[in-house]
C-alpha cells in the first residue's frame, strides 16, 4: 500500500501543475443563492402552466356530460415539509411572504372557491374535512389565519384533478382515477390557450368516453383467450394469436384517438374556445415531436392525417353534425 502511495504522489503533483485557471472560488452560500434563483425561474414557469391548465379545466369539464351532481374541490397545493431550502426560499420570493416549515401552500384555486376567501399564496395548516359530500362544507385552518368554511362548486360529471409534471417531453395523459397529467414541455410548446385547451379536451374525452376501461377490458379478454389458444394449439398458435390481436388492438387504439379528437374539440367548442386556433395544435406539436412510425404499428394516427381529420371535424362541428354523422360520411 505504501508503494502505491509513492507511485501516485508524482502523478498528483503533475495534475496540480497542469491545473487550469477557473476564476474566483465560490462559497456554499453563493451556490445556494444561485440554486434559489434557478428554483424561482422553474417554479414561476410551473405555476403559470398550472394556472393555465386549471382555468381551462374549470371551463371544459362542466360541459363534458350531464349526469348526477358531484362536489369539486379543485385546490392545488405544495407540501412545505418535503422541499429543499432553496425551493422554500424561491416560493417565499414568488408569494412575497415568509413560509412556515410545515403546511400546504395553495398554488391554484377554483374561482368559485377563491371567491369564498381561499386564494393562491395561503398556507393551509389543517384540513378538518377529509371526505367530500354534496352540499357539505369543507373546513380548513389557515396558517396565522381563520378557520375557513368553504362550499365546493357542483359539477354534473365525475370531477377531474390534475398535476403538472416537470418533463422535457410535450405530453398529457389521464388515469382511471380521474387524474390528468400535463408536462411543462407541453405548456412551452403551446403558448396559445386554445391549443392547450384542445389537448385538455382530448384527454377529458378519453375519460368521459370510457376509453381507459374499454382498453383494459380488451387486454384482459385477450390474455384470457390466449390461455385457451395455447392449451389447444400450443406456443405457435398463441404467437400467431398474439400478433393478430395486437394489430387489432392498435387499430382500436387509433380509433379511440380519433373519437377523442372529435369529442375533445366538441367540448372546448361548448366551453367557448376558438376551434380554428385550437385545430393548429397538431401543427405545433408536429414541429417538436419526433416523426411517428408507420400508422399500422402506432397507437396514434399519423400527425398529417390527424391534422387533416381535425380540420374536417372543426367544419363538421360548426355545421352542427354529430360524431355519428361524421363517421358515416354524411
Order of alpha helices (4+ residues) and beta strands (2+ residues): alpha-alpha-beta-beta-alpha-beta-alpha-beta-beta-beta-beta-beta-beta-beta-alpha-alpha-alpha-alpha-alpha-alpha-alpha
